[in-house]
Amino acid sequence: MAGDAAGRALDSTEHGWRVLRRSAERHAGFFTTRQVLRAGCEAHVRAGLGDGSVTRAGVGVLRLADWPTGPLDEYAMWAAWFDGAAAVSHQSAAELHGLGRLRPRFLHMSVGAGRPPVTPRLVVLRRPLIPADLEPAGGFMVTTPVRTVLDLAEAAIGQPALNEVVGDAVAIHRCGADEIRSASVRLPPRAAARVRRALTAA
């Protein structure tokens, strides 16, 4: 009986570790201590920290050491923090899409759920995440070019900067002028007018 119970516990731990690894692989190898506790595989992670197969990436964030580093790791790490219920958006999404020259000082993420981390680097915007407004970018999601344009039209960037974002979106065929115009009807009047001016300037 005791042996059967120990075997079941081991199977459960192994299953939890496999589930955690699959989750981490969706976010470039990153995972959180919350996910470890949910999966019930603390012993595996402690052993990994000991043998170097798991590394600490930040407060409450770890990473599978065999995952290659890349230039977009920070985006993937924060996507893991929010259990995937987040997308890079606004100025940061524009930068990823190659739209305009906004050079954001912060990382902007739209978040559907989850507790934000304590860091000055991240700007968290809470709102529902609509699948049609998102596209995958490796270990994280990013708002589509059209959604990014709409978000920036509602944000505090100047009209010349918005003109450049829209002009780039059309010029490099990230989205069409008609697509932007059609989507902008959902915006408040002031933001919609800003989009129209940007399209006229494009």
C-alpha contacts under 8 A as a table, 3 or more apart, distances in Angstrom:
res1	aa1	res2	aa2	distance
1	M	4	D	5.08
1	M	5	A	6.31
2	A	5	A	5.16
2	A	6	A	6.20
3	G	6	A	5.09
3	G	7	G	6.11
4	D	7	G	5.04
4	D	8	R	6.21
5	A	8	R	5.12
5	A	9	A	6.19
6	A	9	A	5.08
6	A	10	L	6.17
7	G	10	L	5.07
7	G	11	D	6.13
8	R	11	D	5.02
8	R	12	S	6.09
9	A	12	S	5.06
9	A	13	T	6.20
10	L	13	T	5.07
10	L	14	E	6.12
11	D	14	E	5.08
11	D	15	H	6.04
12	S	15	H	5.05
12	S	16	G	6.11
12	S	40	G	7.95
13	T	16	G	5.02
13	T	17	W	6.21
13	T	39	A	7.74
13	T	40	G	6.13
13	T	41	C	5.27
14	E	17	W	5.12
14	E	18	R	6.31
14	E	41	C	7.42
15	H	18	R	5.14
15	H	19	V	6.22
16	G	19	V	5.07
16	G	20	L	6.11
16	G	39	A	4.50
16	G	40	G	5.86
16	G	41	C	5.71
17	W	20	L	5.02
17	W	21	R	6.13
17	W	39	A	6.74
17	W	40	G	7.77
17	W	41	C	5.55
17	W	44	H	6.97
18	R	21	R	5.12
18	R	22	R	6.25
19	V	22	R	5.22
19	V	23	S	6.32
19	V	39	A	7.04
20	L	23	S	5.10
20	L	24	A	6.13
20	L	31	F	7.62
20	L	35	Q	6.98
20	L	36	V	6.90
20	L	39	A	6.40
21	R	24	A	4.97
21	R	25	E	6.07
21	R	29	G	7.71
22	R	25	E	5.14
22	R	26	R	6.64
23	S	26	R	5.40
23	S	27	H	7.04
23	S	31	F	7.32
24	A	27	H	5.24
24	A	28	A	6.47
24	A	29	G	4.47
24	A	30	F	4.97
24	A	31	F	5.19
24	A	63	R	7.62
24	A	64	L	7.64
24	A	80	A	7.40
25	E	28	A	5.36
25	E	29	G	4.83
25	E	30	F	7.33
25	E	139	G	7.80
26	R	29	G	7.15
26	R	138	G	7.93
26	R	139	G	5.52
26	R	140	F	7.71
27	H	30	F	5.54
27	H	31	F	7.57
27	H	76	A	5.09
27	H	77	M	6.73
27	H	79	A	6.76
27	H	80	A	5.77
27	H	138	G	7.65
27	H	139	G	4.04
27	H	140	F	6.20
28	A	67	W	6.74
28	A	73	D	7.06
28	A	76	A	6.10
28	A	77	M	7.65
28	A	138	G	7.58
28	A	139	G	5.03
29	G	63	R	5.23
29	G	64	L	5.08
29	G	65	A	7.81
29	G	67	W	5.68
30	F	57	A	7.97
30	F	61	V	6.91
30	F	62	L	5.74
30	F	63	R	4.33
30	F	64	L	6.61
30	F	76	A	7.19
30	F	77	M	5.65
30	F	80	A	6.07
31	F	35	Q	6.64
31	F	36	V	7.77
31	F	61	V	5.82
31	F	62	L	5.41
31	F	63	R	6.05
31	F	77	M	7.58
31	F	80	A	5.63
31	F	81	W	7.05
32	T	35	Q	5.24
32	T	36	V	6.50
32	T	60	G	5.53
32	T	61	V	4.43
32	T	62	L	5.88
32	T	80	A	6.94
32	T	81	W	6.17
33	T	36	V	4.92
33	T	37	L	6.32
33	T	60	G	5.27
33	T	61	V	6.29
33	T	62	L	7.35
34	R	37	L	5.23
34	R	38	R	6.27
34	R	60	G	7.67
35	Q	38	R	5.03
35	Q	39	A	6.06
36	V	39	A	5.17
36	V	40	G	6.10
36	V	41	C	5.91
36	V	42	E	6.03
36	V	45	V	7.62
37	L	40	G	5.04
37	L	41	C	6.83
37	L	42	E	6.55
41	C	44	H	5.39
41	C	45	V	6.57
42	E	45	V	5.15
42	E	46	R	6.09
43	A	46	R	5.12
43	A	47	A	6.12
44	H	47	A	5.14
44	H	48	G	6.10
45	V	48	G	4.83
45	V	49	L	6.12
45	V	54	V	6.84
46	R	49	L	5.12
46	R	50	G	6.25
47	A	50	G	4.95
47	A	51	D	6.22
48	G	51	D	5.21
48	G	52	G	5.70
48	G	53	S	4.79
48	G	54	V	4.74
48	G	55	T	7.84
49	L	52	G	5.21
49	L	53	S	6.35
49	L	54	V	4.85
49	L	55	T	5.95
49	L	56	R	7.93
50	G	53	S	7.85
50	G	54	V	7.99
51	D	54	V	7.70
52	G	55	T	6.44
52	G	65	A	6.91
53	S	64	L	6.11
53	S	65	A	4.95
53	S	66	D	6.80
54	V	62	L	6.81
54	V	63	R	5.64
54	V	64	L	4.73
54	V	65	A	5.07
55	T	62	L	5.62
55	T	63	R	5.31
55	T	64	L	6.48
55	T	65	A	5.87
56	R	59	V	7.83
56	R	61	V	6.31
56	R	62	L	4.44
56	R	63	R	6.32
57	A	61	V	5.37
57	A	62	L	4.92
57	A	63	R	6.21
58	G	61	V	5.02
58	G	62	L	6.84
61	V	77	M	7.63
61	V	81	W	7.22
63	R	67	W	7.73
64	L	67	W	5.78
65	A	68	P	7.88
69	T	73	D	6.74
70	G	73	D	5.55
71	P	74	E	7.83
72	L	75	Y	5.61
72	L	76	A	6.72
73	D	76	A	5.10
73	D	77	M	6.05
73	D	139	G	7.98
74	E	77	M	5.05
74	E	78	W	6.41
75	Y	78	W	5.45
75	Y	79	A	6.24
75	Y	88	V	7.22
75	Y	139	G	7.70
75	Y	140	F	6.55
76	A	79	A	4.97
76	A	80	A	6.23
76	A	139	G	4.92
76	A	140	F	5.14
77	M	80	A	5.16
77	M	81	W	6.35
78	W	81	W	4.77
78	W	82	F	6.44
79	A	82	F	5.34
79	A	83	D	6.31
79	A	84	G	5.03
79	A	85	A	7.12
79	A	86	A	5.83
79	A	87	A	7.11
79	A	139	G	7.64
79	A	140	F	5.69
79	A	141	M	7.76
80	A	83	D	4.87
80	A	84	G	5.69
81	W	84	G	7.54
82	F	85	A	5.43
82	F	86	A	6.16
82	F	111	V	7.57
82	F	113	A	7.05
82	F	114	G	5.49
82	F	115	R	7.38
82	F	116	P	7.73
83	D	86	A	7.77
83	D	114	G	7.79
84	G	87	A	7.88
84	G	140	F	7.19
84	G	141	M	7.97
85	A	111	V	5.97
85	A	112	G	5.43
85	A	113	A	5.97
85	A	114	G	7.51
85	A	129	L	7.70
86	A	109	M	6.41
86	A	110	S	5.55
86	A	111	V	4.25
86	A	112	G	6.06
86	A	113	A	7.64
86	A	129	L	7.48
86	A	141	M	7.05
87	A	109	M	5.44
87	A	110	S	5.31
87	A	111	V	6.54
87	A	129	L	7.92
87	A	134	L	7.34
87	A	140	F	6.78
87	A	141	M	4.70
87	A	142	V	4.80
87	A	143	T	6.35
88	V	92	S	6.33
88	V	93	A	5.54
88	V	107	L	7.67
88	V	108	H	5.94
88	V	109	M	4.40
88	V	110	S	6.31
88	V	140	F	7.73
88	V	141	M	6.30
88	V	142	V	4.51
88	V	143	T	6.31
89	S	92	S	5.68
89	S	93	A	4.47
89	S	94	A	7.47
89	S	108	H	5.59
89	S	109	M	5.20
89	S	110	S	5.95
89	S	142	V	6.05
89	S	143	T	5.41
89	S	148	T	6.36
89	S	151	D	7.87
90	H	93	A	5.32
90	H	94	A	6.31
90	H	108	H	6.22
90	H	109	M	7.62
90	H	143	T	7.96
90	H	148	T	5.53
90	H	149	V	7.87
90	H	151	D	5.81
90	H	152	L	5.77
91	Q	94	A	5.05
91	Q	95	E	6.30
91	Q	102	L	6.46
91	Q	103	R	7.69
91	Q	104	P	5.94
91	Q	108	H	6.67
91	Q	148	T	7.94
91	Q	152	L	7.22
92	S	95	E	5.11
92	S	96	L	6.36
92	S	104	P	6.30
92	S	106	F	7.71
92	S	107	L	5.82
92	S	108	H	5.52
92	S	109	M	7.89
93	A	96	L	5.04
93	A	97	H	6.15
93	A	108	H	7.74
93	A	142	V	6.18
93	A	143	T	6.39
93	A	145	P	7.86
93	A	148	T	6.45
94	A	97	H	5.10
94	A	98	G	6.05
94	A	99	L	4.94
94	A	100	G	6.93
94	A	102	L	7.74
94	A	145	P	7.35
94	A	148	T	6.43
94	A	149	V	7.93
94	A	165	V	7.37
95	E	98	G	5.05
95	E	99	L	5.93
95	E	100	G	7.25
95	E	101	R	7.33
95	E	102	L	7.05
95	E	103	R	7.02
95	E	104	P	7.81
96	L	99	L	7.71
97	H	145	P	6.85
97	H	174	R	7.88
98	G	168	D	7.71
99	L	164	E	7.40
99	L	165	V	4.79
99	L	166	V	7.45
99	L	168	D	5.35
99	L	169	A	6.03
100	G	161	A	6.84
100	G	162	L	7.79
100	G	164	E	5.16
100	G	165	V	4.32
100	G	166	V	7.90
100	G	168	D	6.33
101	R	161	A	7.65
101	R	164	E	7.84
101	R	165	V	7.83
102	L	161	A	7.26
104	P	107	L	7.10
105	R	121	R	7.93
106	F	120	P	7.99
106	F	121	R	5.27
106	F	122	L	5.77
106	F	123	V	6.44
107	L	121	R	6.18
107	L	122	L	4.94
107	L	123	V	5.96
108	H	122	L	6.14
108	H	123	V	4.79
108	H	124	V	6.18
108	H	125	L	7.52
109	M	122	L	7.40
109	M	123	V	6.27
109	M	124	V	5.19
109	M	125	L	6.16
110	S	124	V	5.94
110	S	125	L	4.66
110	S	126	R	5.75
110	S	127	R	6.47
110	S	129	L	7.54
111	V	114	G	7.44
111	V	124	V	6.59
111	V	125	L	6.00
111	V	126	R	4.93
111	V	127	R	6.07
111	V	128	P	7.32
111	V	129	L	7.15
112	G	126	R	5.95
112	G	127	R	5.45
112	G	128	P	5.02
112	G	129	L	5.69
113	A	126	R	7.58
116	P	124	V	7.14
119	T	122	L	6.15
120	P	123	V	7.79
129	L	133	D	7.50
129	L	134	L	7.85
130	I	133	D	5.46
130	I	134	L	6.96
131	P	134	L	5.33
131	P	135	E	7.85
132	A	135	E	7.88
133	D	143	T	5.63
133	D	144	T	5.53
133	D	146	V	7.90
133	D	147	R	5.80
134	L	141	M	6.29
134	L	142	V	5.58
134	L	143	T	4.41
134	L	144	T	5.23
135	E	141	M	5.61
135	E	142	V	5.55
135	E	143	T	6.19
135	E	144	T	5.91
136	P	139	G	7.65
136	P	140	F	6.14
136	P	141	M	4.52
136	P	142	V	6.29
137	A	140	F	5.52
137	A	141	M	5.54
137	A	142	V	6.46
138	G	141	M	7.63
143	T	146	V	7.99
143	T	147	R	5.83
143	T	148	T	5.83
144	T	147	R	5.19
144	T	148	T	6.02
145	P	148	T	4.97
145	P	149	V	6.23
145	P	169	A	7.07
145	P	174	R	6.32
145	P	175	C	6.56
146	V	149	V	5.16
146	V	150	L	6.35
146	V	175	C	6.51
146	V	179	E	7.47
146	V	180	I	5.93
146	V	183	A	7.54
147	R	150	L	5.06
147	R	151	D	6.07
148	T	151	D	5.07
148	T	152	L	6.17
149	V	152	L	5.21
149	V	153	A	6.15
149	V	162	L	7.75
149	V	165	V	7.13
149	V	166	V	6.68
149	V	180	I	7.73
150	L	153	A	5.08
150	L	154	E	6.53
150	L	180	I	7.98
150	L	183	A	7.82
150	L	184	S	6.57
150	L	187	L	7.41
150	L	191	A	7.85
150	L	195	V	7.69
151	D	154	E	5.30
151	D	155	A	6.25
152	L	155	A	4.75
152	L	156	A	7.37
152	L	157	I	6.73
152	L	162	L	6.95
153	A	156	A	7.79
153	A	157	I	7.59
153	A	162	L	6.75
153	A	191	A	5.17
153	A	192	A	7.40
153	A	194	R	6.22
153	A	195	V	6.31
154	E	187	L	7.84
154	E	191	A	5.21
157	I	161	A	6.42
157	I	162	L	6.73
158	G	161	A	5.38
158	G	162	L	6.36
159	Q	162	L	4.98
159	Q	163	N	6.00
159	Q	194	R	6.96
159	Q	198	A	7.40
160	P	163	N	4.97
160	P	164	E	6.30
161	A	164	E	5.14
161	A	165	V	6.34
162	L	165	V	5.02
162	L	166	V	6.16
162	L	194	R	7.99
162	L	195	V	7.86
162	L	198	A	6.45
163	N	166	V	5.26
163	N	167	G	5.90
163	N	197	R	7.54
163	N	198	A	4.29
163	N	199	L	7.21
163	N	201	A	6.40
163	N	202	A	6.67
164	E	167	G	4.95
164	E	168	D	6.01
164	E	198	A	7.76
164	E	202	A	7.63
165	V	168	D	5.27
165	V	169	A	6.17
166	V	169	A	5.02
166	V	170	V	6.31
166	V	195	V	8.00
166	V	198	A	6.21
166	V	199	L	6.67
166	V	202	A	6.69
167	G	170	V	5.37
167	G	171	A	5.96
167	G	198	A	7.37
167	G	199	L	7.24
167	G	201	A	7.46
167	G	202	A	4.44
168	D	171	A	4.94
168	D	172	I	5.89
169	A	172	I	5.73
169	A	173	H	5.99
169	A	174	R	4.96
169	A	175	C	5.75
169	A	176	G	7.47
170	V	173	H	5.04
170	V	174	R	6.27
170	V	175	C	5.70
170	V	176	G	5.39
170	V	177	A	6.15
170	V	202	A	7.57
171	A	174	R	7.81
173	H	176	G	6.49
175	C	179	E	6.64
175	C	180	I	7.22
176	G	179	E	5.15
176	G	180	I	6.40
177	A	180	I	5.18
177	A	181	R	6.08
177	A	199	L	6.75
178	D	181	R	4.98
178	D	182	S	5.98
179	E	182	S	5.23
179	E	183	A	6.17
180	I	183	A	5.20
180	I	184	S	6.05
180	I	195	V	7.97
181	R	184	S	5.21
181	R	185	V	7.07
181	R	195	V	7.42
181	R	196	R	7.15
181	R	199	L	7.89
182	S	185	V	5.96
183	A	186	R	6.19
183	A	187	L	7.97
184	S	187	L	5.35
184	S	192	A	5.45
184	S	195	V	6.94
185	V	188	P	7.99
185	V	192	A	6.47
186	R	192	A	7.92
187	L	190	R	8.00
187	L	191	A	5.98
187	L	192	A	5.41
188	P	191	A	5.53
188	P	192	A	6.11
189	P	192	A	5.07
189	P	193	A	6.10
190	R	193	A	5.17
190	R	194	R	6.37
191	A	194	R	5.00
191	A	195	V	6.41
192	A	195	V	5.11
192	A	196	R	6.35
193	A	196	R	5.03
193	A	197	R	6.27
194	R	197	R	5.17
194	R	198	A	6.22
195	V	198	A	5.00
195	V	199	L	6.14
196	R	199	L	5.09
196	R	200	T	6.19
197	R	200	T	5.09
197	R	201	A	6.28
198	A	201	A	5.07
198	A	202	A	6.13
199	L	202	A	5.01
